[in-house]
Amino acid sequence: MDALADEPDPHTSVTDPAAALDAHVADSLSGLEVERVRIARRIADLGAGAGFPGLVLAIALPDTAVDLIESARRKAAVIDRLRQAAQATNARSIVARAEEWARMPPAVGGGREAYDVVTARAVGPLAVLVEYAAPLLRPTGVLVAWKGARDAAEEQQGRRAAREVGLALEKVLRVQPFEGARNRYLHVYCKVAPTSGRFPRRPGTAAKRPLG
């Protein structure tokens, strides 16, 4: 938190340590309420931004390898500085679009079907997130998406998109990571079938033409 407060290019509006403990740390730790996050060997954090929830989960789970996937080099540089300050040796930043990383097999250092858990916090609509996450997940792996107030239309589109990529909604978990927190939900999708090789689509396509 001290490193975040001193960061000249934080890419988050919440940098005061007291406020960041709630907005970033406590909110990130709510992911531990999902059992498969707690036992994961490898986690991918999509659109990691300044490093949340990925860095916090890496600190909380020192035996878990956490890849923070971020396409913007400036944001990845922030992640690296905060990671070094926290001495989180089990975390690393990966400068790539989620679609590009999901196309590369682990044999060549990529992320396709390499992860037990994919996390996403404040990244995009559910229909987009399931398409990003599915190719990255191993069989029975889970996507955990941090969301605010529930939106029935978004959730329905997310369920339809999930079916196309081999995922299924397992549960929507209401969490209250800190006193006074409102409208905090974790949407948990499980990989129940193989993901077609046509996914992910070309970079940007999922956001422009979401499934479902």
Protein Blocks (a to p, Z undefined) as FASTA:
>chain_A
ZZmmmpmblopablbfklmmmmmmmmmmmmmmpmklmmpfbdcdehklnopaklmmmmmm
mmbccddddfblklmmmmmmmmmmnopakbccddddfklmmmpcfklopaehkbfbdcde
hkbcfklmmmmmmmmpcghiacddddddddfklmmmmmmmmmmnopacfbdcdddfbghi
ahiacdddddfbdcdfkbccdehklmmmcgZZ
